[in-house]
Amino acid sequence: MSTPPVNLNIDPRALGKVAVLMGGSSAERPVSLMSGSGVLAALQSVGVNAQAFDPADRPLHALKDEGFDRAFVALHGRGGEDGSLQGALELLGVPYTGSGVMASAIAMDKTTTKRLWSTADIPTPAYLSLSREELNRERVRTIPDELGLPVVVKPPHEGSSIGITKAKGYSQMQDAVTLALGYDDELLFEQCIEGPELTCAVLGEGANAVALPVIEIRAEDGNYDFANKYETDTTQYLFGSLPAALEAEVQRLVLQAYRLLGCRGWGRADIMLRQADQRPFLLEMNTSPGMTSHSLVPKAAQRVGIDYPHLCLWLLAQARLDRSP
């Protein structure tokens, strides 16, 4: 077993009364409930005084009213990992896991993330960002001419592959746009990088952040969609499939991308490896990654000797505010 890259010697009693924030009202509510349930059980199993808290059912100020000392953010999507929740917790003075207000807001917006990465020469696929008002049929027909086919059509403020289409021809573009506009008023059109899909998790902050082992994802029909992420057991997750030098380069890029966004606590980057020349391209940074039975951060942590309960415990111990009182 590998040596854990973090100190796991943590007294659970010192963490106080803990709210595991789960559920919420975003399109990713079902995934959040799965993540939160797993985290809650894990924290309780190691002696943490943890309780479930669903912001869709209870006002956030109840955290303060009921004496919660810190919060584990197991919310996904809008209202959970986009900076708005983090801002509310800042005002309440309740320390929370994961990235702060600004990093959460930036990372949740895939288009803004790509713009920042491009300024630092971090490779990310070529893209177009277009508003609902710009997306008439004539404009939609020209997008493959600019980016090539296939085109990946995304609502840039959603996760868990919700609303995403890999349009392989002109005839699929309008349906892809219609689907994505059901989730967002501005769409991201991305050049499709053909090759293996990778993911790499990060723990920590700043110069002390460490990248966990890279995972190659092999989904049925090469389509790592919502069903293949959460509803089937056919997807393969491979460690050690890359040459050592290439894995180290992917980890270096992910750490650079994570630090540039100002992330802390933890995160997970999604990457495409171009088959033609083995060049990695970063797609996005998740600042509240999934913690379900199929999720990738727990798999990577287990690889370096951190089991699921102690991963949750360590993340909880890192909870803080952007600025101390």
Sequence and secondary structure as in RCSB ss.txt:
>XXXX:A:sequence
MSTPPVNLNIDPRALGKVAVLMGGSSAERPVSLMSGSGVLAALQSVGVNAQAFDPADRPLHALKDEGFDRAFVAL
HGRGGEDGSLQGALELLGVPYTGSGVMASAIAMDKTTTKRLWSTADIPTPAYLSLSREELNRERVRTIPDELGLP
VVVKPPHEGSSIGITKAKGYSQMQDAVTLALGYDDELLFEQCIEGPELTCAVLGEGANAVALPVIEIRAEDGNYD
FANKYETDTTQYLFGSLPAALEAEVQRLVLQAYRLLGCRGWGRADIMLRQADQRPFLLEMNTSPGMTSHSLVPKA
AQRVGIDYPHLCLWLLAQARLDRSP
>XXXX:A:secstr
    SS     GGGG EEEEE   SSTTHHHHHHHHHHHHHHHHHTT EEEEE TTTS TTHHHHTT  EEEE  
 STTTSSSHHHHHHHHHT  BSS  HHHHHHHH HHHHHHHHHHTT     EEEEEGGG  HHHHHHHHHHH SS
EEEE TT  TTTT EEE SHHHHHHHHHHHHTT SEEEEEE   S EEEEEEES GGG EE   EEEE GGG   
HHHHHT S  EEEES S HHHHHHHHHHHHHHHHHHT  SEEEEEEEEETTTTEEEEEEEESS   STT HHHHH
HHHTT  HHHHHHHHHHT B SS  
